[in-house]
Amino acid sequence: MWHINYHRNIILLAVVLFAAVNNSFAQSYYHSPNDTIISSAAFDDIGVYNIIQMHPTSDTLYFKWHKQSVVLPVTWEASICDNGNCYTSLKDSGMMAPIVPGDNGLLSLHLDPKFEVGTGIIRYTVWATSTPMQVDTLTWIITAGGSTGIAEPKAKQPIIYAHNGQIICKNLNSQFSNAWLFDLNGKLLIHQNISGDEAEIRLQELCTKMLILRLSGTRNFITKILNN
């Protein structure tokens, strides 16, 4: 009887240890809407396609990501953003700012197909440093135009310029609600809520010469600005 109970205890201990190890390596996040986005793009406009790493637990996560593959029509322009940085290209790799409880991760594709019909396929891998063996592949499949190749009318573009220590934004047509200002390394410098047809963004004595302005709302717009 002692031998039977001993073996039962060993088996029970092994099960408990296996469950604990398995739980410690389980993902504490999930992707929203999922790990693949299949969508369309409007001609000569910047579309934003977000895949969010939802974080419902009470721990802090550290995400790394890496470009796996890119297939794009020749004239298309695309860039990648995460929850802390916005880049001017499809950067090869990066690490997000720490994802604290109540916050979520983000990999965001920004894409402008210009006026070329076609389909682009972009894939990035992403993983939490706490579970490096569990790597997810995020995929964006974006199509612009159809068999006729007729371009949509060009949207009225914002007028953006720097003047007297601030950025002036005109011709917004109430289509934008947020403005982000980055340096060329993708570091976020300023975030500001905006509304209406015009907006002003104070540069707060920024010494950076070249800046990247991103506007978002019912439309999305990205441009480079020379800070005089």
C-alpha beads as a LAMMPS data file, in Angstrom:
LAMMPS data file: protein, C-alpha beads

228 atoms
227 bonds

1 atom types
1 bond types

-500.0 500.0 xlo xhi
-500.0 500.0 ylo yhi
-500.0 500.0 zlo zhi

Masses

1 110.0

Atoms # bond

1 1 1 0.000 0.000 0.000
2 1 1 2.890 2.370 0.836
3 1 1 4.393 1.786 -2.611
4 1 1 1.043 2.538 -4.298
5 1 1 0.569 5.790 -2.378
6 1 1 4.197 6.742 -3.044
7 1 1 3.782 6.293 -6.791
8 1 1 0.465 8.175 -6.718
9 1 1 2.155 11.070 -4.958
10 1 1 4.976 11.103 -7.516
11 1 1 2.474 11.155 -10.395
12 1 1 0.426 13.897 -8.725
13 1 1 3.551 15.985 -8.149
14 1 1 4.582 15.567 -11.787
15 1 1 1.139 16.687 -12.969
16 1 1 1.248 19.764 -10.726
17 1 1 4.746 20.673 -11.892
18 1 1 3.794 20.219 -15.547
19 1 1 0.727 22.424 -15.096
20 1 1 2.776 25.109 -13.360
21 1 1 5.456 25.097 -16.059
22 1 1 2.893 25.074 -18.830
23 1 1 1.001 27.961 -17.237
24 1 1 4.189 29.998 -16.769
25 1 1 4.866 29.835 -20.515
26 1 1 1.269 30.534 -21.567
27 1 1 0.570 33.698 -23.513
28 1 1 -0.992 36.479 -21.449
29 1 1 -2.249 38.394 -24.499
30 1 1 -4.202 37.888 -27.719
31 1 1 -4.443 39.683 -31.048
32 1 1 -7.390 41.872 -32.054
33 1 1 -9.183 41.720 -34.448
34 1 1 -6.956 38.663 -35.101
35 1 1 -3.482 37.908 -36.449
36 1 1 -4.482 38.552 -40.086
37 1 1 -6.060 41.599 -41.715
38 1 1 -7.534 41.305 -45.216
39 1 1 -8.675 44.701 -46.400
40 1 1 -8.734 47.255 -49.214
41 1 1 -6.920 50.544 -49.740
42 1 1 -8.095 53.801 -51.326
43 1 1 -5.963 55.294 -54.069
44 1 1 -3.587 58.100 -53.086
45 1 1 -4.518 58.009 -49.409
46 1 1 -2.847 56.539 -46.350
47 1 1 -4.755 53.661 -44.803
48 1 1 -4.041 52.486 -41.246
49 1 1 -4.430 48.802 -40.356
50 1 1 -4.005 48.003 -36.646
51 1 1 -3.366 44.656 -34.996
52 1 1 -3.591 45.118 -31.231
53 1 1 -1.989 42.859 -28.625
54 1 1 -4.751 42.804 -26.020
55 1 1 -3.346 42.535 -22.497
56 1 1 -5.984 41.567 -19.897
57 1 1 -3.575 40.412 -17.181
58 1 1 -1.820 42.273 -14.354
59 1 1 1.779 41.706 -15.489
60 1 1 3.992 43.975 -17.606
61 1 1 4.832 42.688 -21.084
62 1 1 7.782 43.484 -23.331
63 1 1 7.174 42.836 -27.027
64 1 1 9.747 42.426 -29.773
65 1 1 8.916 42.244 -33.484
66 1 1 10.696 41.400 -36.727
67 1 1 9.897 41.816 -40.408
68 1 1 9.401 38.428 -42.036
69 1 1 8.433 39.199 -45.640
70 1 1 7.119 42.015 -47.830
71 1 1 5.566 41.835 -51.296
72 1 1 4.316 45.191 -52.618
73 1 1 3.552 46.728 -56.023
74 1 1 6.374 48.993 -57.167
75 1 1 4.899 52.431 -56.393
76 1 1 3.236 51.569 -53.085
77 1 1 4.564 53.159 -49.895
78 1 1 4.262 51.506 -46.496
79 1 1 5.546 51.988 -42.962
80 1 1 5.128 50.372 -39.560
81 1 1 4.277 51.776 -36.117
82 1 1 4.175 50.144 -32.702
83 1 1 2.720 51.409 -29.430
84 1 1 5.671 53.731 -28.795
85 1 1 7.216 54.563 -32.153
86 1 1 6.237 55.368 -35.719
87 1 1 8.740 54.711 -38.501
88 1 1 9.017 56.029 -42.059
89 1 1 9.488 52.574 -43.590
90 1 1 8.815 48.906 -42.947
91 1 1 11.523 48.680 -40.317
92 1 1 13.298 45.342 -39.973
93 1 1 12.844 44.946 -36.207
94 1 1 12.050 46.767 -33.007
95 1 1 10.882 46.595 -29.417
96 1 1 7.737 48.213 -28.086
97 1 1 7.539 50.390 -25.018
98 1 1 6.633 48.286 -21.924
99 1 1 2.973 47.221 -21.904
100 1 1 1.787 47.912 -18.373
101 1 1 -1.533 46.648 -16.933
102 1 1 -4.397 48.469 -18.613
103 1 1 -2.373 49.140 -21.767
104 1 1 -2.137 47.139 -25.022
105 1 1 0.512 46.437 -27.609
106 1 1 0.208 47.592 -31.205
107 1 1 1.631 46.874 -34.636
108 1 1 0.119 49.256 -37.165
109 1 1 0.633 49.138 -40.924
110 1 1 0.375 52.476 -42.759
111 1 1 -0.010 52.045 -46.505
112 1 1 -0.521 54.299 -49.520
113 1 1 -1.022 52.499 -52.857
114 1 1 -0.732 55.765 -54.829
115 1 1 -2.618 55.011 -58.073
116 1 1 -1.363 51.481 -58.747
117 1 1 -3.767 48.551 -58.746
118 1 1 -2.522 45.477 -56.931
119 1 1 -2.232 43.489 -53.719
120 1 1 0.385 43.769 -51.010
121 1 1 1.245 41.101 -48.454
122 1 1 3.246 42.103 -45.362
123 1 1 4.205 39.728 -42.561
124 1 1 5.769 40.499 -39.184
125 1 1 6.551 38.183 -36.297
126 1 1 5.898 39.352 -32.734
127 1 1 6.569 37.784 -29.336
128 1 1 6.708 38.629 -25.644
129 1 1 10.174 38.367 -24.139
130 1 1 8.708 36.304 -21.296
131 1 1 7.595 33.626 -23.798
132 1 1 10.225 33.785 -26.588
133 1 1 9.347 30.343 -27.925
134 1 1 5.779 31.444 -28.708
135 1 1 6.151 33.570 -31.834
136 1 1 3.084 34.846 -33.698
137 1 1 3.047 35.843 -37.354
138 1 1 0.923 38.888 -38.172
139 1 1 -0.215 39.251 -41.785
140 1 1 -1.684 42.164 -43.726
141 1 1 -3.202 41.426 -47.152
142 1 1 -4.218 44.737 -48.705
143 1 1 -5.729 45.226 -52.167
144 1 1 -6.162 48.461 -54.093
145 1 1 -8.369 48.909 -57.158
146 1 1 -10.093 46.324 -59.295
147 1 1 -10.039 44.917 -62.776
148 1 1 -10.822 48.302 -64.354
149 1 1 -7.974 50.102 -62.621
150 1 1 -9.998 53.355 -62.396
151 1 1 -8.558 55.629 -59.730
152 1 1 -10.756 57.183 -57.088
153 1 1 -10.849 60.997 -57.002
154 1 1 -7.930 62.436 -55.068
155 1 1 -8.942 63.601 -51.604
156 1 1 -8.437 67.221 -50.654
157 1 1 -5.046 67.301 -48.933
158 1 1 -4.197 69.172 -45.706
159 1 1 -1.898 72.193 -45.916
160 1 1 0.936 71.833 -43.391
161 1 1 3.845 74.185 -42.618
162 1 1 6.024 75.355 -39.719
163 1 1 5.895 79.011 -38.666
164 1 1 6.997 80.955 -35.546
165 1 1 7.621 77.902 -33.379
166 1 1 4.473 76.008 -34.296
167 1 1 3.069 73.768 -36.993
168 1 1 0.079 75.183 -38.840
169 1 1 -2.449 72.680 -40.194
170 1 1 -5.128 73.949 -42.580
171 1 1 -7.686 72.422 -44.907
172 1 1 -8.455 69.623 -42.402
173 1 1 -12.196 69.516 -43.177
174 1 1 -12.954 68.133 -39.684
175 1 1 -11.531 64.782 -40.840
176 1 1 -8.786 64.540 -38.207
177 1 1 -8.990 64.200 -34.427
178 1 1 -5.409 63.415 -33.375
179 1 1 -1.954 64.689 -34.280
180 1 1 1.330 62.916 -33.488
181 1 1 4.757 64.428 -33.997
182 1 1 7.821 62.146 -34.292
183 1 1 11.514 62.613 -34.938
184 1 1 13.207 60.675 -37.763
185 1 1 14.042 57.816 -35.379
186 1 1 10.339 57.301 -34.677
187 1 1 10.386 58.765 -31.158
188 1 1 7.066 60.333 -30.191
189 1 1 7.571 63.995 -29.303
190 1 1 4.052 65.425 -29.109
191 1 1 0.506 64.062 -29.151
192 1 1 -2.401 66.492 -29.394
193 1 1 -6.151 66.303 -29.945
194 1 1 -7.340 68.463 -32.840
195 1 1 -10.679 69.355 -34.449
196 1 1 -12.235 71.577 -37.079
197 1 1 -10.678 72.870 -40.283
198 1 1 -7.472 74.286 -38.744
199 1 1 -5.099 73.358 -35.928
200 1 1 -1.878 74.634 -34.382
201 1 1 0.768 72.455 -32.754
202 1 1 3.311 74.255 -30.587
203 1 1 6.801 72.857 -31.052
204 1 1 7.767 73.551 -27.418
205 1 1 11.295 74.662 -28.378
206 1 1 12.068 71.376 -30.124
207 1 1 15.523 71.515 -31.700
208 1 1 14.904 68.606 -34.081
209 1 1 15.255 69.902 -37.649
210 1 1 13.224 67.276 -39.491
211 1 1 9.919 66.039 -38.046
212 1 1 7.232 63.565 -39.040
213 1 1 3.610 64.620 -38.558
214 1 1 0.864 62.013 -38.485
215 1 1 -2.816 62.998 -38.488
216 1 1 -5.587 60.458 -37.875
217 1 1 -9.363 60.444 -37.802
218 1 1 -11.786 59.519 -40.559
219 1 1 -8.716 59.854 -42.786
220 1 1 -5.012 59.391 -42.153
221 1 1 -2.185 61.619 -43.299
222 1 1 1.622 61.523 -42.827
223 1 1 4.153 64.121 -43.941
224 1 1 7.679 65.320 -43.195
225 1 1 8.183 68.857 -41.902
226 1 1 11.317 71.008 -41.758
227 1 1 11.459 72.744 -38.368
228 1 1 12.868 76.197 -39.050

Bonds

1 1 1 2
2 1 2 3
3 1 3 4
4 1 4 5
5 1 5 6
6 1 6 7
7 1 7 8
8 1 8 9
9 1 9 10
10 1 10 11
11 1 11 12
12 1 12 13
13 1 13 14
14 1 14 15
15 1 15 16
16 1 16 17
17 1 17 18
18 1 18 19
19 1 19 20
20 1 20 21
21 1 21 22
22 1 22 23
23 1 23 24
24 1 24 25
25 1 25 26
26 1 26 27
27 1 27 28
28 1 28 29
29 1 29 30
30 1 30 31
31 1 31 32
32 1 32 33
33 1 33 34
34 1 34 35
35 1 35 36
36 1 36 37
37 1 37 38
38 1 38 39
39 1 39 40
40 1 40 41
41 1 41 42
42 1 42 43
43 1 43 44
44 1 44 45
45 1 45 46
46 1 46 47
47 1 47 48
48 1 48 49
49 1 49 50
50 1 50 51
51 1 51 52
52 1 52 53
53 1 53 54
54 1 54 55
55 1 55 56
56 1 56 57
57 1 57 58
58 1 58 59
59 1 59 60
60 1 60 61
61 1 61 62
62 1 62 63
63 1 63 64
64 1 64 65
65 1 65 66
66 1 66 67
67 1 67 68
68 1 68 69
69 1 69 70
70 1 70 71
71 1 71 72
72 1 72 73
73 1 73 74
74 1 74 75
75 1 75 76
76 1 76 77
77 1 77 78
78 1 78 79
79 1 79 80
80 1 80 81
81 1 81 82
82 1 82 83
83 1 83 84
84 1 84 85
85 1 85 86
86 1 86 87
87 1 87 88
88 1 88 89
89 1 89 90
90 1 90 91
91 1 91 92
92 1 92 93
93 1 93 94
94 1 94 95
95 1 95 96
96 1 96 97
97 1 97 98
98 1 98 99
99 1 99 100
100 1 100 101
101 1 101 102
102 1 102 103
103 1 103 104
104 1 104 105
105 1 105 106
106 1 106 107
107 1 107 108
108 1 108 109
109 1 109 110
110 1 110 111
111 1 111 112
112 1 112 113
113 1 113 114
114 1 114 115
115 1 115 116
116 1 116 117
117 1 117 118
118 1 118 119
119 1 119 120
120 1 120 121
121 1 121 122
122 1 122 123
123 1 123 124
124 1 124 125
125 1 125 126
126 1 126 127
127 1 127 128
128 1 128 129
129 1 129 130
130 1 130 131
131 1 131 132
132 1 132 133
133 1 133 134
134 1 134 135
135 1 135 136
136 1 136 137
137 1 137 138
138 1 138 139
139 1 139 140
140 1 140 141
141 1 141 142
142 1 142 143
143 1 143 144
144 1 144 145
145 1 145 146
146 1 146 147
147 1 147 148
148 1 148 149
149 1 149 150
150 1 150 151
151 1 151 152
152 1 152 153
153 1 153 154
154 1 154 155
155 1 155 156
156 1 156 157
157 1 157 158
158 1 158 159
159 1 159 160
160 1 160 161
161 1 161 162
162 1 162 163
163 1 163 164
164 1 164 165
165 1 165 166
166 1 166 167
167 1 167 168
168 1 168 169
169 1 169 170
170 1 170 171
171 1 171 172
172 1 172 173
173 1 173 174
174 1 174 175
175 1 175 176
176 1 176 177
177 1 177 178
178 1 178 179
179 1 179 180
180 1 180 181
181 1 181 182
182 1 182 183
183 1 183 184
184 1 184 185
185 1 185 186
186 1 186 187
187 1 187 188
188 1 188 189
189 1 189 190
190 1 190 191
191 1 191 192
192 1 192 193
193 1 193 194
194 1 194 195
195 1 195 196
196 1 196 197
197 1 197 198
198 1 198 199
199 1 199 200
200 1 200 201
201 1 201 202
202 1 202 203
203 1 203 204
204 1 204 205
205 1 205 206
206 1 206 207
207 1 207 208
208 1 208 209
209 1 209 210
210 1 210 211
211 1 211 212
212 1 212 213
213 1 213 214
214 1 214 215
215 1 215 216
216 1 216 217
217 1 217 218
218 1 218 219
219 1 219 220
220 1 220 221
221 1 221 222
222 1 222 223
223 1 223 224
224 1 224 225
225 1 225 226
226 1 226 227
227 1 227 228
